[in-house]
Amino acid sequence: MIVYGISTCDTVRKARKALEAAGRDVEFRDVRAEPLTAAEVAEFESAFGDKIVNRASTTWRNLPESEREKPVAVLLGEHPALMKRPVIREGDKLTLGWAKATQAEWL
């Protein structure tokens, strides 16, 4: 299982802690330190659409309007912190966020 996110994100920390407590073998990938590849961005965008961009984030609010209009792939490439977190992958299964429904799927 791979958890994609940012090490300073509280939601990512909660997800990792819960998954590890449930006995899951969790590999963490900090998308700031190791940015997503073009193929990963395309896969995530295909799976989640524009929901992959966290429009409630401080990073988004600080972007000028002209930046916000860029394609998702460009936004995530230039601003990895814009990715809604966490993205969790196990095999072909992908989930986004850490809502109760997602927790129920993994725990």
N, C-alpha and C positions, 0 to 999 in steps of 0.2 A: 504494500500500500504506500502510495506517495501522497503527501500533503503539500500542496503548493500554497505559499503565502509569504508573509513577511514576519521576521522573528519578533518584531516589536508589537505586533497586532494581538490585542487581548483575545479576540475571537479565535484566532489561530492557536494561541496558547491553550485555551480551553478545550478546543477540539483535540489537539495533540495529547493533552493530559488525559482526557476521557478515553480516547482510543487506546492509549498505552495501558491505562488502568483496566480496560476490557480485554487485555491480552493481545492486542493487535500489534503486528510488526510494522512500525511506522518509520518511513524514511521522509525526512523533511527537506523541502527545497525552497530556499529563500530566493524569491524572484528578483530581489534587488541585487543580491550577490551573484546570482546565476540566472540572468534574464531568460525568459521563455524564448524558444526558437520560433521561427516563422511558422513551422508546422504545428507546434503546440498552440500558438495563438489562433491559427486557423481552425484547429480542432475544437478549442474551447469556444470560439465564436460560433462555430457550427452547432455545438451542443447547447449553448446557452443564449445565443443571439447577443443583443446589446446589453443584456443583464450582467454580462461579464464585467462591464464598466460600472464601478461604484460611484454613482452620481451624488451620493450623500457625503462623500469624503471631502476632507479639507483640500486635498490636492485638486479635486474637480472644481470646488468653489473658487480656488485661486487661479484657475486657468482663464485666460481671456477667451471671449466668445469665439474668436477665430480659431483657437486651438481646439475647442470643444467640437467643432464641426469636422475634424479630421476623422478618417476611418478608424475603426476599432483597433486594427493591427498596428497602425501608426501610433495611436494613443498609448497602447500598452508597451510598445517598444520604447517610446520616449519617456513614459511615466509608469514604471511597473507598479507603483503604489496605487494606481487607479483600478487595479484588478480587484473585483469583489473576492473576498476571501472567507474561508479557504476553498480551494478546489481540491477535491479528494478523488484519487484514481486508484482503482484496484482492477487489474485486467482491463476489460473494455468498459467498465462501469465508471461514470463520472458524476460527481455531485458538486453543487455550488452552495456555499454558505454553511451555517451551522444551526439552522432552525430545528425545531423539534422533530419534524418529519425526516430531515437528514440524519439527525441523531438516531432515530428509530431504525433507519436503514443500516447504519454501521455498528450500532452497539448491541 
